[in-house]
Amino acid sequence: MSKRETYETKTEELLQPIAKEHQVEIYDVEYVKEGSDYYLRAYIDKPEGVNINDCENVSRALSDALDREDFIPDAYILEVSSPGLGRTLKKDKHLQKSIGQEVEVKLFKPIEKQKGFVGILEEFDEEHLTICEGDSKRTFLRSEIALIRLTIDF
């Protein structure tokens, strides 16, 4: 397991009881380097959506737990937020909740000179993902997909 994966897994373990206490669910945890800074991001959600108080309460409790455990030697910035409307669908549980919704699929390499596709998420398995574009269906290998996210409809 990489350093990043270890930090994300340990953070998610610390976050579980905090999320339960504050009646939110953990959407995702990521540890990334952007420029010269490291970020530890926890995305939380609940059916009616999270608000600033939810984020603040979870952030304070998580920060205290991280200080106690002190397993990340690097300096980092902790962020706790909602995954947002155009949320990235990284895990199978995210995809499952999004069946029937409109998604944007971006590929690593173009197909028919196109890297981006938009359609209704119809189904997925370990290897494939299928969207409906109007009357036609398009299936992608998951290994070819760089990004899947919900579209934002204004």
BELRAFEN-V415064 format. One line per field, one symbol per residue. ss: DSSP state (H for helix, E for strand, C for the rest). phi: phi as a letter, one per 30 degrees, with the letter a starting at -180 (. if undefined). burial: 1 if it has 16 or more other C-alpha atoms within 10 Angstrom, else 0. A space follows every 10 residues. Layout:
ss = ???
phi = ???
burial = ???
//
This chain:
ss = CCHHHHHHHH HHHHHHHHHH HCCCEEEEEE EEEECCEEEE EEEEECCCCC CHHHHHHHHH HHHHHHHHHC CCCCCEEEEE EECCCCCECC CHHHHHHCCC CEEEEEEEEE ECCEEEEEEE EEEECCCEEE EEECCEEEEE EHHHEEEEEE CCCC
phi = .deedddddd dddddedddd dchbcddabb bbcbicccbc ccccaaedic bddedddddd ddeddddddh ccdddbccbb addidcddcc cedddedcej cdbccccdbd chibccbbad dcaabecbbb bccicccbcc dddccdabbd dccc
burial = 0000001110 1101100110 0001111111 1000000001 1111100001 0001100110 1110010000 0100000111 1110001110 0000100100 0111111000 0000010111 1111000011 1100000001 0100100111 1000
//
